[in-house]
Amino acid sequence: MIRSGATIGKNATIFQGVTIGSNRFADNNSPAILGDNVILFPGVKIIGHVIIGNNVVVGANSVVTKDIPDGAVSAGIPAKILNYNGADYIKYYCVINKFTSMNICCIFNYPPHYRKAIYHKMDNELNCDFYFGDSVPGTLADMNCSDLKGFKGRIKNIIKGRHIVWQEGIIRLLFRPYKYYIMTVDTAAFSNWVFVYMGWLLGKKIYFWTHGCRGGETFFARVKNRLFFTPSEGLFLYSEYAKHLLVNQGYSTEKLHVIANSLDYDVHVQLRKFLTKNDVYRTHFCNEYPTLIFTGRLEPGKKLHQILEAMAHLREDGLYINLVLVGEGNSRELLVQLAEDLQISKNIWFYGACYDERQLSDLIYNADICISPGNIGLTAIHALSFGTPIATHSNFSNQMPEFEAIIPEVNGTFFVENDTESLCKSISEWLIKHPTKSKALIENCFRIIDKKYNPYFQIEVMKEVLLIGGI
């Protein structure tokens, strides 16, 4: 029962059995005033001219006889203020209750294994339905989709060359009771063009999870991206760098949301507890030289030959270094031959592929620095997660977005792309400044991961964007 004349602000949630009444014995018996974003749980009674502020929560069966200030959580008979966490509680309440019925459809090119953590968060906290493509160009390992309660099926990707050109069956998803869509992007896929423009005509809200812009795109590519992105509700971007480039091209900042990237953060945090300095490299190499590490595919684009060439140059200057290459790829044989030619084979450990995070954490933590002459990618997150700084090149238009995790002189360094002399200088200067990894340096590596490059950050960005978007 709500008394006539009572003022109720925006986004109020009032449960059954709530009474907003009068107090005929009070001097001022005018109706109550409720602010914005108020939650009144079942059985609450508000008596007389009470002013309830914004972002206030009142517990079940409470009796309110006095004003409640902004942000308060109140309960009891009579109601008393318990704390001032009302705004946080309301945000949490909105997420839990509104996302249960919001109908988000996720259409992703593929379910890469490294996205398992964020997909599970989207599954549990956003109640998404997932549709994954069945294959992509390359050798990317996939996750077990059946672990997601919202998994609905695999989509057949039709691939020509290095691109998906059509995804069978996605158009009909526009006619299911979804209002919101999150999609990964391939502008070469004609089905994506049909989907986004049909969705726009049908009033669907479509968000793209995309690189957005890397820099160096041709005029034609920028026009194509503009036509593709314009009907969307917004873009989830991997980097501030991409956002900056798009803003300079005239995109609205309100449509651009930096979501970063992540690996299996919870597992990595647990493994940190077991990180210890040990003799893994002293035992293998039979020396105490500084050790560089690279983890990832041994492919031409990673330009790993530059590390070997830098090692040979530094040896001539009297600086001896070990290198561990963790991974496999079609460049391995060439690198083995190059190491023999440069007479540094005994200082290189071709460790091979490793998918055991416990082993990886040990290898990474005991290295002095992670080196990536090509684009750094998720190698940056892996290295920093286990307390090892990074060196990579500074041509950001040729980088992957994870380069932003590097803070020069704090948790890593940059060198000039394709410049062996610059690479040598970066390695030698870093090792001179950091002959051993200090506790402060290790904590600097952890800090950026804990702040941004984790699924908790990503899911909060999604929640905030989708709530603001009108859910």
Legacy VTK file of the C-alpha trace (Angstrom):
# vtk DataFile Version 3.0
C-alpha trace
ASCII
DATASET POLYDATA
POINTS 471 float
0.000 0.000 0.000
1.433 3.350 -1.038
-0.071 6.570 0.256
-1.368 9.013 -2.314
1.109 11.820 -2.991
4.224 9.876 -2.031
7.250 10.756 -4.196
9.221 7.833 -5.594
12.450 8.397 -7.541
13.845 6.557 -10.536
14.681 2.836 -10.588
12.987 2.041 -7.274
12.476 -1.628 -6.394
9.507 -2.147 -4.059
8.615 -5.691 -2.999
5.276 -7.110 -1.923
3.821 -6.092 1.419
5.524 -2.669 1.532
3.534 0.128 3.159
4.236 3.820 2.640
1.774 5.399 5.030
1.059 8.423 7.208
1.608 9.419 10.825
-1.412 11.397 11.970
0.245 12.213 15.289
3.237 13.972 13.685
3.413 17.741 13.172
4.296 17.205 9.522
2.149 14.462 8.031
2.991 15.070 4.362
3.825 12.028 2.196
7.198 10.321 2.211
9.885 11.105 -0.372
12.029 8.328 -1.861
15.179 9.058 -3.864
16.590 7.218 -6.862
17.741 3.572 -6.853
15.970 2.645 -3.609
15.269 -0.979 -2.684
12.497 -1.716 -0.157
12.387 -5.412 0.705
9.147 -7.262 1.623
7.151 -5.989 4.583
8.890 -2.611 4.964
6.728 0.070 6.599
7.487 3.754 6.082
5.527 5.930 8.485
4.941 9.633 7.937
7.011 12.334 6.269
10.259 10.403 5.891
12.917 11.378 3.353
14.877 8.414 1.986
17.981 9.337 -0.009
19.460 7.879 -3.180
20.957 4.357 -3.285
19.274 3.299 -0.033
18.472 -0.302 0.918
15.880 -1.109 3.601
15.770 -4.657 4.938
12.678 -6.855 5.112
9.979 -6.033 7.722
11.789 -2.870 8.851
9.828 0.063 10.212
11.169 3.422 9.025
10.257 6.473 11.114
13.253 8.722 10.455
15.091 10.043 7.413
17.716 7.769 5.831
20.693 9.468 4.127
22.163 8.624 0.704
23.869 5.259 0.362
22.690 3.808 3.672
21.709 0.204 4.346
19.046 0.186 7.048
17.086 -2.497 8.900
15.229 -3.202 12.124
12.257 -2.013 14.193
12.718 0.891 14.221
15.104 0.930 11.269
18.726 1.731 12.076
21.613 2.414 9.730
23.876 -0.629 9.405
26.425 0.742 6.947
26.844 2.984 3.927
27.360 0.317 1.265
23.995 0.885 -0.354
25.333 1.849 -3.777
27.527 -1.265 -3.966
24.674 -3.494 -2.795
22.289 -2.051 -5.365
24.816 -2.552 -8.145
25.273 -6.171 -7.081
21.511 -6.682 -6.774
20.915 -5.261 -10.245
23.551 -7.530 -11.723
22.235 -10.673 -10.045
18.568 -10.025 -10.769
18.611 -8.251 -14.088
21.182 -10.449 -15.772
19.146 -13.566 -14.982
16.558 -12.577 -17.557
18.413 -10.331 -19.967
18.959 -12.908 -22.743
22.522 -12.340 -23.937
23.604 -14.310 -26.977
27.350 -14.765 -27.528
28.490 -15.706 -31.039
32.211 -16.387 -31.078
34.423 -17.590 -33.910
35.996 -20.264 -31.720
36.308 -21.226 -28.022
40.087 -20.825 -27.417
41.316 -22.605 -24.312
42.893 -19.460 -22.881
39.466 -17.771 -22.653
38.037 -20.472 -20.411
38.098 -18.293 -17.279
36.257 -15.291 -18.733
33.720 -17.499 -20.524
32.905 -19.227 -17.241
32.403 -15.847 -15.582
30.088 -14.751 -18.382
28.267 -18.057 -18.028
27.808 -17.762 -14.256
27.346 -14.013 -13.818
25.725 -12.842 -17.067
23.785 -16.022 -17.863
24.929 -15.920 -21.470
24.034 -18.400 -24.163
27.091 -19.425 -26.205
27.442 -20.370 -29.862
30.979 -21.182 -31.014
32.414 -21.700 -34.462
33.718 -25.190 -35.129
37.142 -24.243 -36.502
39.479 -21.376 -37.311
42.564 -21.065 -39.513
45.665 -22.221 -37.634
46.258 -24.611 -34.733
44.526 -22.913 -31.809
43.468 -25.363 -29.072
39.858 -25.156 -27.922
38.222 -25.472 -24.510
35.616 -27.989 -23.377
32.434 -26.097 -24.259
30.205 -28.580 -22.425
31.502 -27.123 -19.142
29.401 -24.013 -19.837
25.783 -24.360 -18.747
24.820 -21.806 -21.414
26.531 -23.678 -24.262
24.032 -24.089 -27.103
26.081 -25.513 -29.937
28.846 -25.207 -32.513
28.435 -23.210 -35.698
29.962 -24.347 -38.968
32.579 -21.827 -40.103
33.181 -21.709 -43.838
36.822 -20.718 -44.281
38.621 -19.391 -47.328
42.348 -18.884 -46.917
42.972 -17.218 -43.548
39.455 -15.889 -42.974
35.984 -17.053 -42.031
33.673 -15.996 -44.861
30.362 -17.369 -43.559
28.969 -18.788 -40.315
26.058 -21.099 -40.985
22.949 -20.541 -38.902
23.775 -17.293 -37.109
21.135 -15.217 -38.919
18.292 -17.221 -37.407
19.583 -16.333 -33.936
18.265 -12.811 -34.570
14.739 -14.240 -34.439
15.162 -15.885 -31.069
14.249 -13.992 -27.871
17.640 -12.350 -27.465
17.952 -8.612 -27.181
21.708 -8.391 -26.617
24.495 -9.983 -28.640
28.249 -10.117 -28.092
30.250 -11.172 -31.148
33.867 -11.590 -32.119
34.633 -9.869 -35.384
35.847 -10.884 -38.814
34.886 -8.278 -41.385
35.708 -10.810 -44.110
32.697 -12.855 -42.973
29.733 -11.784 -45.105
27.387 -13.405 -42.594
28.572 -10.907 -39.965
27.617 -7.994 -42.221
24.165 -9.448 -42.808
23.786 -10.135 -39.080
24.738 -6.678 -37.812
22.557 -4.754 -40.275
19.558 -7.050 -39.838
20.031 -6.825 -36.077
20.091 -3.042 -36.281
16.810 -3.040 -38.245
15.248 -5.408 -35.698
16.289 -3.211 -32.767
18.836 -5.685 -31.376
21.791 -4.427 -29.359
25.009 -5.868 -30.749
28.409 -5.472 -29.096
31.608 -6.435 -30.896
34.560 -7.948 -29.017
37.374 -6.772 -31.248
40.822 -5.298 -31.749
39.002 -2.351 -33.297
42.089 -0.719 -34.762
45.787 -1.550 -34.683
47.143 1.503 -36.493
48.493 1.658 -40.018
45.197 0.636 -41.666
44.589 1.830 -45.209
41.865 4.341 -45.979
39.762 1.529 -47.452
40.167 -0.577 -44.301
39.120 2.348 -42.086
36.014 2.957 -44.216
35.127 -0.750 -44.105
35.496 -0.824 -40.316
33.366 2.305 -39.968
30.558 0.757 -42.007
30.791 -2.458 -40.017
30.990 -0.927 -36.533
28.418 1.866 -36.963
25.224 -0.228 -36.470
26.632 -1.800 -33.311
25.768 -0.697 -29.801
29.433 -0.631 -28.784
32.876 -2.188 -28.998
34.699 -4.184 -26.327
38.350 -3.390 -27.077
41.575 -5.032 -25.954
43.566 -1.815 -25.466
43.519 1.883 -24.691
45.763 2.287 -27.731
42.975 1.032 -30.011
40.480 3.301 -28.266
42.744 6.303 -28.769
43.114 5.539 -32.479
39.356 5.143 -32.933
38.569 8.346 -31.055
40.979 10.175 -33.384
39.003 8.710 -36.291
35.801 10.233 -34.921
34.263 7.367 -32.957
32.318 8.281 -29.824
34.089 7.388 -26.577
30.716 6.265 -25.192
30.747 3.298 -27.589
34.321 2.229 -26.826
34.973 0.037 -23.782
38.428 -1.333 -22.969
38.111 -4.887 -21.689
41.806 -5.953 -21.914
42.588 -9.683 -22.016
43.204 -12.469 -19.529
44.314 -16.031 -18.935
43.345 -18.418 -16.130
43.903 -15.813 -13.416
42.627 -17.769 -10.414
44.923 -20.690 -11.213
47.873 -18.343 -11.665
47.227 -16.576 -8.359
47.162 -19.910 -6.561
50.409 -20.973 -8.244
52.113 -17.801 -7.050
52.021 -19.257 -3.545
54.426 -21.994 -4.666
56.872 -19.828 -6.636
60.409 -20.255 -5.329
63.846 -19.450 -6.638
65.525 -22.750 -7.519
68.348 -24.269 -9.565
66.322 -25.352 -12.607
68.517 -23.356 -14.989
71.800 -23.801 -13.147
71.217 -27.548 -13.297
70.361 -27.602 -16.987
72.957 -25.137 -18.298
75.674 -25.884 -15.721
76.347 -22.156 -15.332
75.002 -19.140 -13.473
74.434 -16.843 -16.443
71.276 -14.719 -16.650
68.420 -16.571 -18.347
66.000 -15.197 -20.929
62.724 -16.952 -21.672
60.142 -16.988 -24.431
56.840 -18.895 -24.215
54.616 -19.395 -27.225
54.614 -20.673 -30.785
58.033 -20.827 -32.476
56.867 -19.092 -35.638
58.477 -16.636 -38.095
56.276 -13.771 -36.876
57.840 -14.002 -33.423
61.292 -13.177 -34.962
63.053 -15.360 -32.412
66.223 -15.474 -34.523
66.841 -11.926 -33.322
67.306 -13.175 -29.758
69.957 -15.652 -30.889
71.755 -12.976 -32.891
71.643 -10.641 -29.884
73.075 -13.381 -27.652
76.004 -13.834 -30.053
76.696 -10.090 -30.104
76.493 -9.808 -26.318
78.867 -12.745 -25.929
81.418 -10.830 -27.999
81.018 -7.976 -25.489
81.585 -10.363 -22.594
77.963 -10.838 -21.514
76.993 -14.518 -21.518
73.283 -15.391 -21.494
71.085 -18.481 -21.502
67.806 -18.739 -23.429
64.806 -21.028 -22.839
62.291 -21.438 -25.661
59.056 -22.986 -24.371
56.884 -24.018 -27.288
56.860 -25.704 -30.667
56.437 -24.420 -34.184
57.718 -24.461 -37.734
60.698 -22.236 -36.885
62.271 -24.709 -34.491
64.600 -26.436 -36.971
65.821 -23.108 -38.346
66.515 -21.870 -34.820
68.395 -25.052 -33.920
70.577 -24.607 -37.013
71.144 -20.917 -36.307
72.207 -21.712 -32.728
74.789 -24.162 -34.094
76.039 -21.636 -36.656
76.422 -18.988 -33.935
78.035 -21.550 -31.600
75.577 -20.869 -28.790
73.713 -24.201 -28.787
74.857 -25.075 -25.267
73.186 -21.866 -24.012
69.778 -22.552 -25.550
67.191 -24.946 -24.142
64.517 -25.967 -26.623
62.132 -27.011 -23.904
59.246 -27.899 -26.214
55.524 -27.380 -25.725
54.279 -27.240 -22.144
50.662 -26.980 -21.021
51.266 -27.686 -17.354
50.812 -24.357 -15.595
52.774 -25.552 -12.565
55.819 -26.269 -14.734
55.365 -23.044 -16.691
55.149 -20.983 -13.521
58.464 -22.450 -12.342
60.213 -21.824 -15.668
58.913 -18.280 -16.005
59.515 -17.232 -12.408
63.137 -18.426 -12.429
63.983 -16.564 -15.650
65.364 -13.030 -15.466
63.350 -11.513 -18.295
60.918 -12.605 -21.024
61.925 -11.551 -24.551
59.671 -11.236 -27.596
61.221 -9.542 -30.665
57.942 -9.953 -32.574
54.499 -9.121 -31.207
54.153 -9.986 -27.530
50.513 -11.100 -27.251
49.408 -13.280 -24.347
53.045 -14.061 -23.565
53.027 -10.741 -21.705
50.197 -11.811 -19.405
51.816 -15.177 -18.786
55.195 -13.699 -17.870
53.864 -10.922 -15.651
51.458 -13.312 -13.911
54.477 -15.260 -12.646
56.630 -12.285 -11.722
58.923 -11.941 -14.744
59.423 -8.628 -16.594
59.170 -8.298 -20.375
61.138 -6.783 -23.255
59.524 -6.336 -26.659
59.564 -3.902 -29.563
58.061 -0.404 -29.523
56.315 -0.289 -32.913
52.827 -0.471 -31.440
51.069 -0.636 -34.806
52.801 -4.029 -35.240
52.091 -5.173 -31.693
49.359 -7.175 -30.056
47.302 -5.212 -27.496
48.941 -6.827 -24.455
52.001 -4.583 -24.926
50.064 -2.087 -22.786
50.714 -4.253 -19.737
54.363 -3.198 -19.922
55.281 -0.128 -17.896
58.819 0.899 -18.910
61.388 0.629 -16.122
58.678 -0.747 -13.818
57.904 -4.217 -15.177
59.672 -4.258 -18.524
61.264 -2.359 -21.361
60.946 -1.643 -25.082
63.477 -1.685 -27.925
63.399 -0.611 -31.564
61.711 -3.127 -33.839
64.033 -5.239 -36.020
67.117 -3.547 -34.541
69.542 -6.072 -33.047
71.707 -3.341 -31.557
68.695 -1.870 -29.729
67.695 -5.338 -28.520
71.227 -5.964 -27.204
71.201 -2.613 -25.428
67.820 -3.318 -23.784
68.940 -6.729 -22.542
72.304 -5.561 -21.198
70.939 -2.409 -19.551
68.113 -4.342 -17.913
70.416 -7.037 -16.554
72.891 -4.457 -15.261
70.100 -2.593 -13.475
68.453 -5.807 -12.259
71.163 -8.425 -11.651
68.558 -10.302 -9.646
64.768 -9.959 -9.550
63.886 -8.010 -6.446
60.689 -8.531 -4.500
59.559 -5.051 -5.591
60.093 -5.921 -9.272
58.130 -9.144 -8.913
55.293 -7.281 -7.193
55.300 -4.716 -10.029
54.744 -7.568 -12.469
51.861 -8.960 -10.426
50.254 -5.560 -9.881
49.220 -4.800 -13.472
47.742 -8.292 -13.871
45.797 -7.980 -10.625
44.540 -4.546 -11.638
43.461 -5.096 -15.229
44.494 -8.276 -17.044
42.133 -10.694 -15.355
38.563 -11.968 -15.861
37.292 -10.048 -12.808
38.151 -6.744 -14.475
36.651 -7.935 -17.749
33.356 -9.071 -16.257
32.938 -5.813 -14.343
33.414 -3.832 -17.559
30.770 -5.960 -19.250
28.333 -5.573 -16.384
28.737 -1.829 -16.233
28.396 -1.384 -19.986
25.360 -3.635 -20.304
23.616 -2.102 -17.275
24.198 1.399 -18.610
22.960 0.124 -21.953
19.505 -0.202 -20.491
19.249 -3.672 -19.056
LINES 1 472
471 0 1 2 3 4 5 6 7 8 9 10 11 12 13 14 15 16 17 18 19 20 21 22 23 24 25 26 27 28 29 30 31 32 33 34 35 36 37 38 39 40 41 42 43 44 45 46 47 48 49 50 51 52 53 54 55 56 57 58 59 60 61 62 63 64 65 66 67 68 69 70 71 72 73 74 75 76 77 78 79 80 81 82 83 84 85 86 87 88 89 90 91 92 93 94 95 96 97 98 99 100 101 102 103 104 105 106 107 108 109 110 111 112 113 114 115 116 117 118 119 120 121 122 123 124 125 126 127 128 129 130 131 132 133 134 135 136 137 138 139 140 141 142 143 144 145 146 147 148 149 150 151 152 153 154 155 156 157 158 159 160 161 162 163 164 165 166 167 168 169 170 171 172 173 174 175 176 177 178 179 180 181 182 183 184 185 186 187 188 189 190 191 192 193 194 195 196 197 198 199 200 201 202 203 204 205 206 207 208 209 210 211 212 213 214 215 216 217 218 219 220 221 222 223 224 225 226 227 228 229 230 231 232 233 234 235 236 237 238 239 240 241 242 243 244 245 246 247 248 249 250 251 252 253 254 255 256 257 258 259 260 261 262 263 264 265 266 267 268 269 270 271 272 273 274 275 276 277 278 279 280 281 282 283 284 285 286 287 288 289 290 291 292 293 294 295 296 297 298 299 300 301 302 303 304 305 306 307 308 309 310 311 312 313 314 315 316 317 318 319 320 321 322 323 324 325 326 327 328 329 330 331 332 333 334 335 336 337 338 339 340 341 342 343 344 345 346 347 348 349 350 351 352 353 354 355 356 357 358 359 360 361 362 363 364 365 366 367 368 369 370 371 372 373 374 375 376 377 378 379 380 381 382 383 384 385 386 387 388 389 390 391 392 393 394 395 396 397 398 399 400 401 402 403 404 405 406 407 408 409 410 411 412 413 414 415 416 417 418 419 420 421 422 423 424 425 426 427 428 429 430 431 432 433 434 435 436 437 438 439 440 441 442 443 444 445 446 447 448 449 450 451 452 453 454 455 456 457 458 459 460 461 462 463 464 465 466 467 468 469 470
